[in-house]
Amino acid sequence: MTKNILKLSNQVCFPLYAATRQITRLYRPMLEKLEVTYPQYLVLLVLFEEETVTVKALGERLYLDSGTLTPMLKRMEEHGLVERRRSSKDERVVEVTLTEKGRGIEKQAEEIPIKFSKEIHLEQEEFEELKRLLTKILDQV
């Protein structure tokens, strides 16, 4: 009985880990055209939705701590994609916005989810169920 629980095929963590690696690999060539990494792409997705977001809110949305997020935002700022500035209401708060260059790649980025969905070969209902289950896991841990 104990041996069964340790089988790789009985683990949930392994297919999640392996799928994440494969999904990131699928995105890589598409993101290279935009000259962004996968985590930078996620930042852009949030900023395409919201005109301005605080670093704290961005970290919460992406499940990233400031030690990871700050250097990434700095690199994105150096590449002219985003701008960081102190809030006029509270100097302790740093806000992030897209630059004109960052906003300019939004149209190209629209192609990525379409190409991705064709690559993973899931029906729309399966895709929605997978997303629902993964979101449930994220909300619980």
Secondary structure, DSSP 8 states (H G I E B T S, - for coil): -HHHHT-GGG-SHHHHHHHHHHHHHHHHHHHHHHT--HHHHHHHHHHHH-SEEEHHHHHHHHT--HHHHHHHHHHHHHTTSEEEEE-SS-TT-EEEEE-HHHHHTHHHHTHHHHHHHHHHT--HHHHHHHHHHHHHHHHH-
